[in-house]
Every structure is written in C-alpha cells, then in structure tokens.
Amino acid sequence: MCQPEYDLLKAEHISKGLQDNNKLKEIQSFSEWSEKLPDWKGKLAGADVWPFGYAVDRQQAAQSTQEEAKRLFSQAEERDLNFKSLNDIDEMYKTGDLYDRTMEGTNKLISIMNITGTDNPQMREFGVRAQAATSQLALWNNKKRKRLPCILVIRAYRKNEEKAGVLSVRVYGHGRVPLAQLKEICHFSLRFETGSSHDPRRVKEQIWYGNKLEERINVKFFEKLIDVHDMRIIETDFEEIIRPEPHRYHLDYVALSYTWGKRPLPKDWIEQRRALHQGGPPRTEYYNTRTRQTTLIRPEDEHQFPTRLKTENEEMLLSENGLKGGGVYIPKTIRDAIEVVKDAGQHFLWVDSLCIIQEQHTWDNRANIARMGRIYNHALFTIVAGDSPHADAGIKGISSDRDTSRMIAESNIVDDVQIFLPVGLKELEFRPWEERAWCFQEKVLSRRLLVFAGGYAVWHCRGGVWREDVNALDGDRSSVSFPWLRLTSIDPANTTGLARAKLEKREEDESVRLMRLPVMDQYINAVEDFSRRAIGESWKILDAFEGLQNTLKYSKLLHSPFRNGLPSNYLDVALLWQPQQPLRRRRDQVDEHGTIRRRCPPSWTWAGWESAQECEYPETKGGAVYYDQPFDVHFDDLGFVKRLEKFGEERIRPRKRTLYGVSAYRQELLELGMFGLPTMGAKGFNNWESWQPGPATRPTLSFPVSELNDQHLVLQTEVATLYLRKECWRKRTYSKLADFEYCRETFHDKDPSKASSTETDPSGTASMESDVNTTISHEYWIKSHNNKNVGIVKIDAGAYHQSSIDAAILSEGQYLGNEESVDVLGYPFYNVMLIERKSGGTFAERIGLGKISKSMWKRSEPKSEIVVVE
C-alpha cells in the first residue's frame, strides 16, 4: 500500500479530506504518513491523525453497515465471491481493540443523524452543519478514539476456481469529509510463489498462479511432449513450439487427434440395459457370465488400464524410458502414433492424456484446455485416428496389416505387370472421430492432417490433398472434399461499427440492411457441425469449443468476446439458432451428495441443449442445430422460392436497447449485439424500429446486478402470451440450378415424411432427382382472433402440450416463408424467443423460437418487461 499506484492517501475521497488538519495536509503519501506519524497505531492516538474518517458512536456506525461492506466487496469480485465463508464481517466487530487487528469491516455512513432522505432543505442544511460540528467534537475528543476503520478485504481463490492461487485485496475507507460514503480506496492482486527452484507445480499442495519471475525476463511458456525415441515425457518451452519467425529456432512436434472411447469389456463380461420400476431411462448394468456377478461400474482389465499423466506419476513419466516402466500401459492408438512420428523422421508427439495433467481444477488442465486451438494449430501436422472407436483400437496399417480388399488389381492385361484401380476412399469410416466433440477443433484448427481410416492414409493441408496411391484428383473426389474450416479475415481498414456489423445501404431506396459476414458464416458452419457431436461429460461442451472460440474472437476475425459459445457483438443473429431434432437441457455436474459442482451452459445458447434421444454410448448425444441462410427472393410458376446467398441479406433488423449482459470487469449491464459495437449505440436508421440515435438506457433491475453472471441474458423488451392453433410441418426442398441453390418451403398439416408414395408433393419437385434434398421441421401455427395463421413457432424439445406460450421480442423479421407476393413492405414480423417463467417471476428459460406478425403482436396486449433468461 506504500507503492505509488496503490497509495491509500491518493484516492480522491481520502485526499480531499486531509486539508482540515495541519498534521495531515502536509503529508504527501501513505508511506510518509506511517513514518512521520508513528503514534497513529497507539491506543491513545486520536482521530486528528486518522485519514479514514471518524464518528461519535463508532459501534453504532459499524453495526448499521455490515451489509453494505459485504455488498461492495461482492460486487467488486462479481459472482466468484463466497463472502460468508471466506470473510465473515460479523466477527470483525466482536473485539473492542481495533488497533491490533490487520483486517476490519466498516460502515457505510457516519450514523449520527438519519437526515439524508429528507426533502426539507432547511433540515438538510441544519443536519449537515450539525454533523460537521459533531465531527469537530470528535477531533477534540481524542481520548475516546472514535476512528472509523480502514479495512482490507482479502479473498483467496481456491484450487478449483479459475484464478486459483490469486489473493484479491481491496481496501475500503470513508475519508474525513462529513457524510463521506464508504468507497474502495484501491485494489491489487497477490499470488503465492514457491521458493523451490523446481517447477512450482510439483510442490505438493502448492497454491500456484502465473510464472515465477527471475532476474531477467523469461517469455517462455511451459509445455510437455512425448520424446518418441527416449520414450519419456519431456518439458519444453512453449515459445519453442509456437512457430516463431523463420530465422529462429523452433521445436517441431506432431499432435494426435483420436477418441478415448470405451474399450471392449474384459472376458466373460457383458453389458445389458435394464428398465427401472419407477420409470425413467433404462439403467446400464454389467454382468459376468462366469461368476454371475452384477455391477453398475464398468469393469476394466486392471493390467491394461490406460496410463494418464497425473501429479503422482509425473516424475516417473518424465524419467528416461518412463513410458516403458512397470505398471505403465500406453493404449495401442498412441503406440501406433509414436511409430508414425518415428517413420516421419520427427522426434516429438503431443497427446492430451499424457501431456496434460488429467486432474480437473488443476492449473495445467485448465490452461491447456484454453489453448488447445494453439496446440493443434502450431503442430507440424496432426495424426488423425479416424476410424478408431477407442484408444486401444490402434491405427490399421501401422502395427497391424490393413485390409487389402479395397486394392482392385488386374495382372493379365500386360505381362508381369499388375494394374491397380485407385483405392475407393468414399466408404471409409470416420464416424468415431467425426462424432466426437473434442475432435472438432482439432480438425478445423490443424494446419495439416494425416488422416488414417480403413488402413489407408490421406494427407490434407491448406494447399492440397495427397493420397498414398495416386494424385488426389485421379482418385475419387471424396478425399478432396474433406470438410475444413477456412477462416476469412476482416479487412483491417474496415474497423468502423458499420463495417464490423456488415451494414450496407441499398442504392434503390437508401435503406440500410444487415448482411452476413464471411467469418460469421464460418462460425455458423462450425456450430452446425460441432453441435451434433457427442461428448462424455455434458457440462464440458464449451471446453471442447474453447479453442475455436479463442481463435474466432481475434481482431482480424469476429473481433468479439464470446458468451457461452455465442459472439457478443453478433448476438442478434447468433440467438436465432433452431433445433434439427427434439432436444433436452444438458445436465449439470453433480457430486455424490447431489451438490452441483458445475452448471451446464444456459438455455439461450445452443450449447445448453443436447439430443433428447437416449443412447448407451456416448453418455450424451449432440443436439444438432441450424441457422436460416441468407437469401434473395424469387417467384416462379409454383410461387415463392428463396435463392440462397452465402453472404447475402440476413433478413432481420436488430433492436436497440434489447440485449444486455453483465460486464466481465465491473458490476454493470452492457448492451450486446450489433448496437453494442463501438459507435453503433449512437446510430439510427430510417424505417428501423431502432431508428432513434443516441446511447442506450440500461435496464433498471429490481435486484442487485451482483446476483447475475455470464449465464444470464437480460432482455429489455416486450412480452406477450401467444395462442397456438395447430401443429404443422415445414418442408424445405433444396435444389441446384446452374451455380445457384434454391429453397422452396411448403407447410403441411401432416408429417410429409410419413405420407404414402401416391400423395402429390406440393413442392412440385421430383424427390428422386439427385440434386434435391429435403428437410422437415415440426412447428406450430400462431392463431389470430379470427383463427388465421399469423405466425409460427418451433419448440426446442419438439412437442408442446399447452394452448398458450409466452414470447419476448428479439428483433424484426421480414419473411415467414409462405408469402404470396415477393413485394413484402418493410419488416412486418417479430423474431421472438419463447420462454418459460420460473415461479412466474423475472427469471425464465428459453424453450423455443418463433416469428409473429407485428399487427397480431399489438393485438396480443404485450407488456414492456425485463426478462432474465438463464
């Protein structure tokens, strides 16, 4: 506190109260004060040398403001603070000897008179003078020692928290000005640092955070790799493996992308599903046919249980030939990958199970998950075990012979010569790898992939594709059209709010419309791929997306922070995801006592949902979602048709003052979405509902903002109750003509997928054509007072058994899909989020998405409300 940047006497509300005392006004710093006035610690020292305020009745003041001190600190530390268990302010006032304590609680106001709320100016003036006079009495009465405390509130972040090892210190005080409020004087963080010369993470029970500072700057970052020749895990500097400038030395390494999966059961064991008498999903049991033993715990062969890096075996695995030691079992897929690295002439391999400490809530585990994208992006290449269902399946063609039946050859065309047909790779099985959520970012962020499947290998990089047998274009096209994310940077010159939002002005009528950014299109493609993938522990779904998320948020790409998998600056579009199949909410992490250890993502993000389909393995199946594509409007003989445009018009208009979230840095609400972009809050556009320029007014909550966190989406909007008419099925028929893709939408009273072959297809398109694809969506019509279809909604869980539903406006919409004319005037619809209230209050959960005509919305008697979606 003697450092200039944290000097207690430099705070404005402290410094301006020092001028009333001849001893204090000459003091320049807290350090000088503590040195020149050594008597301040004495029990006989009076309030005249105390910079932090005084009162006549200190005990009364302290007792009246304990909750205020709690509120200030909890707001500053946001949701991470568990104040009651870590800093019990009630205990701070139980002793009468204040001067020997190192940490004290304090009060909000000098509790002399309760006059601050009076409207009478004479009474207020009298009260101020009375308090000033009383303050002077306090100065004269030194022996009574009525000094208000200056408090240090210290919060230690524990090992299972994000900032484990940090000590957050906040200092509070009133100052000497009459009626001075309690305010924060300064804030700083401390951390533990081991005195050991070894890696501080090896010191048992060490609370450790950050890097130990040496005499010289060390810009290196810690990393582990497998030395495939010495068969040991090594520690190296991350600086050496993140591909620095070409003239600098760097350490090449190869990464492995595979699925952990579940190995086959040991001999005599079988798996069976048994229905529960009380209902609910069937339970998985394991039965031994020889011993007739039954257990709920999956049996494992103890001699072949995979070795994973942990704190207790780290030192052993780091020793020479540590991976060959007794009791160490390396799964077959990893062993085969080691051989691939050797054959490629490389020395090092990165594998998650052996290069990340596999203990949750450790610094090593969290840090590596956060930078997983960089690990795969900077690898020389990534080995993909595409068809290995589990870690012990191995890579076919490496340690075991591959199936040669795909090698079609003729030997009697030319004497003594065999002629081979290029191996057909179209039917190769990638499903185990392509369905795993953790493998997604490994695929899209790797610069080069060596993909193994069916005993064959194909090399993919940004520049081309190489097969083992022939040039890629000489084989089947399936090996060339491997799905890969190609990120497109934003033009650095276009950094204005309008450019970043991708707003364009039409020449015909000078109207402003929202277009789809190329990088936003890539984000949507990534979500549609990722959301369908399975993950073993449902609450970890965003951990598996974090690498890509961290890449997309850079300034040259989306240039946007993320909230639960959605880009904050593009939330108007990102919230409009829809389910491809019935979904259910993801499950929280719960311990054996039923206590929630980690919550799943909230309901308003696609990451908060998974497939409603029960499955044996993996434990949770991905909940596939999609976004509507931009389009141009066309009409033909059959009516309304969309011509899909990859970077076309979004067909929505964001609304100002609608979407809010809690600031990550201080306790306040920030506007999200397009109007949260820099300079956009002051913009206004003709014909938009949000046409008025000027900054947004933040919502006024009926409770402290400190009760919210990043899982909450605050909607300042209109809410109405809508009435459902009947079920319908929306059929989308996609076809290609020349270089364009078209989509025609038709609505049916019955599921067309179950219609007989003799029924006509209203879409007018022959479903047998090879370039035609169809999707069917189960939805519900919204009915008007005269029983007309005036809107449509889609339920995330699939079915809805009530006649009415609550909805909140998100944005303006332009087309429903069944229009009879291409000339739609303006944006006649609202995009709405369907919500289910929690106990009928402010908090709610998303249960679906819909679109309703503005005219019907006005007749639904909407109310302006603040809804907190979680």
Buried (B, 14 or more C-beta within 10 A) or exposed (E): BEEEEBBBBBBEBBBEBBEBBEEBEEBEBBBBBBEBBEEBEEEEBBBBBBBBBBBBBBEBBBEBBBEBBBBBBBBBBBBBBEBEEBBEBEEBBEEEEBEEEEEBBBBBBBBBBEBEEEEEEEEBEBBBEBBBEBBEEBBEBBEBBBBBBBBBBBBBBBBEBEBBBBBBBBBBBBBBBBBBBBBBBBEEBEBBBBEEEEBBBBBEEBBBBBEBEEEEEEEEBBBBBBBBEBBBBBEBBBBBBBBEEEEEEBBBBBBBBBBBBBBEBBEEBEBEEEEEEEEEEEEBBBBBEEEEEEEEEBBBBEEEEBBBBEBEBBEBBBEEEBBEBEEBBBBBBBBBBBEBBEEBEBBBBBBBBBBBBBBBBBBBBBBBBBBBBBBBBBBBBBBBBBBBBBBBBBBBBBEEEBEEEBBEEEEEEEEEEEEEEBBBBEEBEBEBBBBBBBBBBBBBBBBBBBBBBBBBBBBBBEEEBBBEEBEBEEBBEEBBEBEEBEBBEBEEEEEEBBBBBBBBEEEEEEBBBBBBBBBBBBBBBBBBBBBBBBBBBBBBBBBBBBBBBBBBBBEEBBBBBBBBBBBBBBBBBBBBBBBBBBBBBBBEBEEEEEEEEBBBBBBBBBBBBBBBEEEEBBBBBBBBBBBBBBBEBBEEEEBBBBBBBEEBBBBBBBBBBBBBBBEEEEBEBBBBBBBBBEEBBEBEBEEBBBEEEEEBEBBEBEEEBBEBBBBBBBBBBBBBEBBBBEBBBBBBBBBBEEEEBBBBBBBBEEEBEEEEEEEEBBBEBEEEEEEBBBEEBBBBBBBBEEEEBBBBBBBBBBEBEEEEBBBBBBBBBBBBBBBEEEEBEEBBBBBBBBBBEEEEEBBBBBBBBBBBBBEBBEEBEBEEBBBBBB
